[in-house]
């Protein structure tokens, strides 16, 4: 697997963002607990949940993994040496999934440790519950799936800057805006469906099974589009 | 190494009525030719004449709008062990970004199931053995050309498709390339080389394909130049004219 500096730089930025979000939440936690707005269990869940943003960096890594080959022209050699476009696409997807698993494992380790690191700073003791475990599993799943999602978008768009901009735009603005403006539609967007899986808890979200199906549908649709376009379009 | 071809006389590569249009622009118009084994074949034309597009169609990187191209009797995509039989150096196909020459070749060698010793062999052969640990982005144009040739040679292929390999080479590099290509043909390989450097090609190739969107000539260099009595450059311009395609026919 070759991803150059993209691998560790994406991981580093994601870890910094996750740590900032977790520690920032704990800073306000004692006041919220005092007001009765949350519980120590809720704070623990939220600190674990705050690592969901690693999914964005996992997706960016997947997107860069593919789109930089188009940028450098190395994709031409990949096609020539791979023994067929379908085989190449499958191989890249599997590598993307493996990258996602590695990213997901890193995220789970950090997310699992973060309550014990951050809560004592506010003189709080973490309270790990079944809900926390489900949240942790959800964070792992969405981070893992982020990379193949990025890979597929990279295949479809083929331009590194455009793919990165699309991922950022969808994740940070479009999906969130749709949820606020048209919740009945917005809850079916990929990143909002993913927030059901890491148990964000908003009442307008899909159930976990429905969200899982929605995520699968997005990935299958992107896979079909990527495959069709890859076979149809000129490589260079 | 001298290769024995199982199908003596069978064409290594065939284009049949290849055409490619981009929107309203016709880049290649019904080009047909055959590449015979063990020959150095020059695909000649001006910049923008359709040379690279033709090679890309031959290799399945670009889909033809019409016509068909085969390598060793199959479309490239369907050719068994294609990556081991055809070596490619082509404009637009770059190295992996941010790596050294040796690292780039090692990654491709692993993809092909080859040992790192093979990487050392091809690096020595193209004269990059002592500079292979430098980042490719720091390579000169000539070094990039040599690196691309090393990539093409990795799998010890029967057919080499080289797109403008002389571009950017200094006089020493061009002389080296000429000797290098002849050594490849002497080993029994077939070399299909595109170029617009007519004087250089004249000293290197056995057969000539001239295209200016459509095919203008396909045959031996000796026949085209009356065994050297006429310069290739003169024959080239008489065939392609000033770019106006009307009234210029293709030789079979």
Interface residues (C-beta under 8 A of the other chain):
Chain A: X2 X4 X5 X68 X69 X71 X72 X73 X74 X76 X77 X79 X80 X81 X82 X83 X84 X85 X232 X234 X235 X236
Chain B: X56 X59 X60 X61 X62 X63 X76 X77 X82 X83 X86 X88 X90 X92 X93 X94 X95 X96 X97 X98 X99 X107 X108 X111 X112 X151
